Amino acid sequence: MSDRPKRAPEAKRPAATYSQIPEQAPATARRRGNVLPLTVAFLAGWAIMQIEILGGRVLAPFFGYSIYQWGALIGVVMAALAAGYALGGVMGDRPRARRFLLAALAISGAYIALIPLLGDLLLPDLRSLGPAWGAVFASAALLGAPSLLLATTSPIVIKFTASERIAGTAGRVYAVSTIGSIAGTFFTAFLVIPEFGTRLGHYLCAGLVAIALATLLVEARRWRSVAATVVAFAALYPWPPALPENVILRTESIHNIIEVQDYPNVRALYLNYTIGVQTLEVKGALLTGEYFDLFLLGPYLQGGRKVLMLGVAGGVALKQLAAVYPDADITGVDLDPAVVRVARDYFGLKDLPRIRLVAEDARWFLTRTTERYDVIAVDLYVTGTIPFFTATTEFFALARKRLTDNGILMINVLSRRRGEEHIAPFVRTLEAVFPNVYAASFGNYLLIATRQPTDFAALKARLDAEPANPDLAHVLTRVRPTFRVAHAPATIRPFTDDRNDVEFRSFELLHGD
């Protein structure tokens, strides 16, 4: 027998957490310890991009889909990222970095879940600040705090996972975070918005942050905190609000938030917001008393019956054209297939099979088609603005090619403000393409451009005649006093694809004093 004393058995040591693994530990242990924080960085990058894209939908009802809105969103998020990276770098070097990261994830996750509610509360007042600064402050209020807190993740994760190769660690962490952002971009744009909607989309994003938080808590064996995270996440579920009695449809498509309201005398379509109606149908009557009625002038002034309507919405103007001109050949084009379905199912266009409906971008349709039309009517406003590329000299030149020799183009210019100076840039843009431009005021402005030189007196005489159709006669009675030659100073720059501020002007025309 050996006289050597027996060694007492060593106590079993708990597995090291990623923040406790020394640089000299075996590579396999370091890799195992790096997986969790890298996962957190991936989820944080995903969440940042998801709330940025969803933010565009939250702001749209108040600021439209404009370059100002997206510029504000991107600028605010980038500023928040810069501040978050700096803050994360400071906190990552302190002893309580792990606790700070847990708090940052918890606060940002809860905030994200509440963004739709905060938007409803804050954005109506912030819109009064204008399309630029209003969008900046709105973006800061909704996205600033969660973006900043989530951005602190990467610097802290770098601290947790750093080995002797600091640059390699930083590159790996930011690559993983960026891959998360890429995943969030595609996931949100192609799945979340069209399939789940904005409110549930924010909740799903908050769920990603909750998973990141729970991952760290599980790793630290803080089971009560894990349970509290699950309970808090469940409590924040955005139960859909009960629809008012008059709302018969509320849904989201990839392009719009769609709502149909029904009352005893009227039915209305709203896209993205309820400040301005997109389509108004008066039950039991053909005319609405709104600008939609003005498009009946097109075939009457031109004499032809082949009509192209760019912008369908509920299709009331198309129904009016079909009723007043039974021999008309009518095509309606709208970007959103869901809106086309609403026009068919809720506004009766399915009962008018001779109206051809096409779900396509208006400019692309003009590029693709070889048809020529006697009248092209343009009503492409949505959420208070017109897409900039559908109000430029290039767009109108393309439309001119699709007109017959004596064809006319009509465009609605949405405005609550009066005065020729407000529509001068639109007039100047049309004058750069067409020989004559005329205007009528009917709530909004209607601009009429002719492919061939025309005589104002001849058109006025046509308007002064009395048509047999009583509805058309009523429209002419209202239009005659306002019909005039439209002209803009040559010093005004027309809108072009390269340079224009049509979105800003649209906002000012609608919301300005």
N, C-alpha and C positions, 0 to 999 in steps of 0.2 A: 504493500500500500504506500501511496505517496504521502509524505508528511506536509505537502503544500496545503494551505487552508483554502477552502472553497470560497469562490466569489459570490457575493450576494447578487441575486438577479436584478438587472437594471429595470427601473420603472419605464413603462411604455410611454413614449412621447407622442403628443398629438401631432397630426400632420401640419406642416408649416403652411401658413397662408401666403398669398402672393406677396404681401407687403413685408413678410418676415424672411423671405428666401434671400440669403446673402449672395453676393456676386460670385463667391467661390463654390456655390452649390453645384451639383452635377447638372449637366445641360438638360437632361430629361426633367428634372425637378423644376428648373427655371421655365422650361416650355410649358409644363403643366400649370405652373403658377401664372403664366402670361395669358392663358386662354380666357379666363374670366374677365380681366380688365379690357382685353381687346374686344371681347364681345360687347362690353358696355360702351366702348368707343364706337363700335359699329352701330349699335342701336341709337346712340345719341346723334350720330351723323344722319341716320335715317329720319329721326324725329324732326330735326331742324329743317330738313328739306320738305318733309310732309306738311308741317305747319306753314311754311312759306307758300307752297302751292295752294293749300286750302285757304290761306289768307286772301288770295286773289278772289275767291268766291265770296268770302265774308265781306270784303270791301266793295265788291261789284255793285250791290244794290244802292250804294251811296255815292260811289265815285266812278262807276262804269269800268269797262275793260279798256283802260287807256294807258298810254306810255307814262303818264304821271303816276297812275296807280302802281304799275309794275316797277317804275323807277323808285318810288317811295318804298315799296316792299323790299326790293333788293338792297337799296341803300341802307335802310334801317337794320336789316338782318346782318349785312356785312359789318356795320358799325357795332352791332351787338356781339358779333363773333370776335372782332378785334378786342373789345373790352373784356369779353369772356376769356379769351386766350391769356390776356395779361393778368386777369384776376386768378385764373387757374394756375398760372406760373407762380404767383405770389403764395397762394394757399398750398400749392403742392409741396413747397419747401418747408412747411410748418408741421409740427407734430400731429395736429388734428386734421390733416388733409383728408383722411378717410371719412371722418365724421362730416366734414364740409361737403364732400362729394355726395354722401347719402342725403344730406339736407337739400342740396341743389337738385338732385333727381326728384325728391319728394315734392318740393315746391313747384318745379317746372311741370311735373306730370299733372298735378292738380290744376295748375293754371291753364294748361292746354285743354283739359276737359271743359273748362269754363269759358273758353274763348268765344264760342257762339253766343252765350248769354251776355258776355261783356260787350260783344259787338252790337247786340240789340240795344243795350243801355247807353253806349257811348257814341256810336257813329252818327246818329241823327244830329247831334249837336256839333260834332266835329266837321260835318259836311259844310257848315256855314263858313269855315275857314278857306274854302275854295278847293279846286281840283288838285293843286300842287301841295300847299302846306297842310291842307286838311288831310290828304292821303298820308303825308309824312307823320303827322301826329297820331293819326289813326293806326298806322302801322306800328309806331313806337308803343302805343298803348296796348295793342293786342299781342305783338310779337317780340317786343324788346326784351322783357324780363325772361321769358322761357328760352329765347335764343341765347341770351347772355349766360344763363345758368348752365345750359347744356354745353355751351362752348368751353366751360371750365373743365369738362371731362377729359379732353385729350391731353392737356399739360399734366394733369394729375396722374393719368394713366401712364404717361411717359415716365414720371417719377417712380411709379410702382414697378414698372417693368424694365427700367434702365439697367443695363449691364455696363461693362467697360466700353461698349460701343454706343455712345449716346446718340450720335447722328443716325446710326442704323435703327436704333429704337424709335427715335422721333419719326423717321421716314416710314417705318412700319405702322406706327399708330395712326399717323395722318392718312396713310394709304387706306387702312382699314376703315377709318372714319369716312373718307371720301367714297369708298365703295358702298358704305351704308347710305350715303346721300344719293348715290346713283340709284340704288334699290328703292329708296323712298320716292324718288322722282317718278320712276316708271310705275311703281305700285300705286301711287296717288293719282297720277294722271290717267292711267289706263284701267284701273280697277276700282279704287276707292270712290272717286267722284261719280262715275256713271253708275256704279252698282250699290253703293252704300249712302252716298250723299254727304253733305258738309258736316252736319252735326255728328253723325255716327263716325265720320272720318276723323274728327278731332278726338273722339273717344277711343278709337282704335290707336291713334297716335299716342294718347296718354297711356294706353295699355302697353305700348312698346317701352315707354319710360318706366312703367311699373315693373315690367319684366327685368329691365336693367337694374332697378333698385332691389328687387327680390333676389336677383342673382348675387349681388354683393351681400345681402343679408343672410342668404342661405350659406354662402361660403364662410361667413363669420358665425354661423349657427345661432343667429338671433331669431328664433322661431316665433316669438311673440310679435316682433316687428314685421315678420313676413305675414303673419295672420292679419295684423293691422293694415298692412298695405293692400291685401286682398279685399278686406272689408271696405276700406276707403274707396278703392277703385270701383267696387260694385255699387257703392252709394252714389257715385257720380254719374251713373248711367243716364244718358239723355233720353228719357222717355219722350216719345213724340207728343207734342202738345195736341190737345183736342182741336179739331178744325171747327171754326165758326160755322154756324148753320148755313150761311150763304156760300161757303167755299165748297165746291163740288169736286175739285181736283187740286191737289198740290203734290208736285213731283219734281225731281231733278233729272236733267239730261246732262250729257257731257258739255253742252253749251249754255244751258239756262236753268234757272229755277222757275218752274212753270206753275201758275195758279189761275184757275178759272173760278170766277165768282158769278153766282146766279141770283137775280132778284126778280120780283114779279114783272117788271117792265123791261129790264135789260139784262144782258149777259156780257161779262167783261173778261178779257184775257190780260194777265200781267206777266211780264218776264223780268225776273230778278228783283224787282221792287214794285211797290204799290203806290208810288208817288204819282206816276203817270200811267194811264191805261195804254196798253199796246193795241188792243182791239176792243171796240164797243159795238154791240149789236142791240138794236132796239127791237123788241119783240112786236110783231104785227106791223112793222113799218120797214120800208127799204132804206130810207135815209136815216142818218145818225145825228145830223146837225153839227158834226165835227168834220175835221179836214179830210177824213176818208172819202167823203162825198165828192171832193174836188177831182178825183181821178176820172170821174164820168166825163170831164171836159175833153179828155184826150181824143177818143174816137169822134166826138162831135166836131172839134176844131179841125182835125186832120182829114176826116172823111173815111179813113180806112177802118178795118175791123180786126186786124191781126195785132193782138196786144200781148206784151210781155210785162209781167209784174215782178220786180225784184224786191223781195220781202213780202212774205205771205201773212205771217202772224195768224190771226184767226180767219183771215180770208174774206172779211166783210166787203172790202173794195172789189174783190173778184166776183162775189155774189151780186153786187150792184151792177157791175159791168155786164154780167150774163143776163140780168133781168132787163136792163134798159136796151141792150143791143143783142137780141136773140140770135143774130147771125154772126156774132163775134167769135173769133178763134183766140182763146185765152190760155196763156201759160203762166203759172206762178212758180217762182223759185224761192226757196228758203234754205238756209244753211242747216237748220236743225231738223232731222227726221222726226223727232218727238213733237215739235211744233206742228209739222205737217199732219201728223196723226191727230193732234188736238183739233186742228182746223177741220179735219174730216169728221171726227167723232163728236165734237162738242159744238161746232158752228155750221154743221149741215153741208159741208162740201162733198161728202160722200154721196149726197143725193144729186150732185151735178157732175156727172161723169165726163161731160164735154170740157170741163176745166182740167187741164193737164197740170199736175203738181210734180215738181222736181225738188228733191232734197240735195242741194249742192250749193257751194259758194257762188255768190252772184258774179264775181269777176271771173272766176274759172268757167262758169257757164257761158259768159260772153266770149271767152277765149275759145272754148270748145265748139260752140254751136256754129252752124253754117246758115241758119235761118235768118231772115230779115223781117223786121216788124214795122208796122205803121206807127205804133206807139210803144215806147219803153217807159214804164213808170217805176220810179225808184223810191222806195220807202224802207230804208235799211236801218233806221234808228232802233237801238235796243239799249235799255238802261240809260236813256238820256243822251247817248252819243252815237255818232255814225262812224263805222270803221274808217280809219284814215285813208285806206287804199281804195275806198269806193266814193271818194269825193275829190279826186285829183284829175289833172288834165289827161293823164294816161288812161284813167278809167273812162272818162267821158269820150276820149278819142276812140276807145274800143267800142263803146256803146254806139257812137256815130256810125261806125262801120256796119253795125247790125240793124240800122234803120233803113227803110225804103227811101227812095229818092226824095219824097216829100214828107218823110217821117218827122215825128217830134219826140222829144224827151221831156218827161215831167219828174220833178224831184221835190219831195217834201223836206222843208227845212224847219225843224222843230224849234219853237221859240215862244217864250212868254214875254219877250221884250219887243217893243215896237221901234221902228226907225230903220231907214235904209242902210245906215252905217253898220248895223249889226250883221246884215246879210251880204254886205259888199264883197267880202272875199269869195263867197260862194258864187255870186254873180260874175265876178272877175274870172273865176276859174272856168265857168261855162262860156264866157265871152272869148276865152282863148281857144275854144274848140268850135263853137257854133256861131253863125253869122248874126243871129238875133236871139235875145233873151227877154222874156216877159215875166211879170210877177202878178200874183194875186194874194190877198190876205184873207184868211178864213180861219181865224184862230192861229194856226201856223202860217208860214209862207209856202206858197206853191210857186216854183220857178219852172218856166216852160221855155225850152230851147228848140229852135227849128233847124233842120238839116240844111234847108235852102233859105236864101234871103226871103223875107216875108214883109208884108206891109201891115203896119199896125192898124190902119184904118180898115183894111179888109177883114182882119181878125175881129176888130171891134164890131163891125157890121154883122159878122157871123154871130157874135155873142148877143147882139141886140135883137136878133130874130127870135121868134117864139116857136120852140119845138113842140111837137105833138105830145111827147111824153111829159106828164105833169111833174114827175120827180126831177127830170132833167131841167124843166122850166124853173122849178123852185131853186135849184142850184145856180142856174144862170142869173136869177134875180139877185141872189146874194153876192155873186162874183162881179157883176158888171161895174159897181161903183169902185172896186179896188183893182180892176185889171189895168195894167200900165206897162210901159216900157221899163225894163230894169237896166240900170247902167251903173258901173263902178269906175272910179278914177283909175287911170292907167298906172298910177303910182302904187296901187295895191298889188302885192305879189300873189299870183294865183297859187292854189294848192298843187303840189306835185308829189310824186312818190318819194322824191329825194328830200323835200323840205316842206312841212306844213304844220300848223298848230290847230287843226280842225277839231281835235278832241278837246282842247282847252276852250276854244270858241263855242263848241257845242255845250259844254258845261256852263259857260257864262250866259249863253242864250237861254238856257233852261232855268238856271238857279240864280242868275245875277239879279241885282236890284232893278 
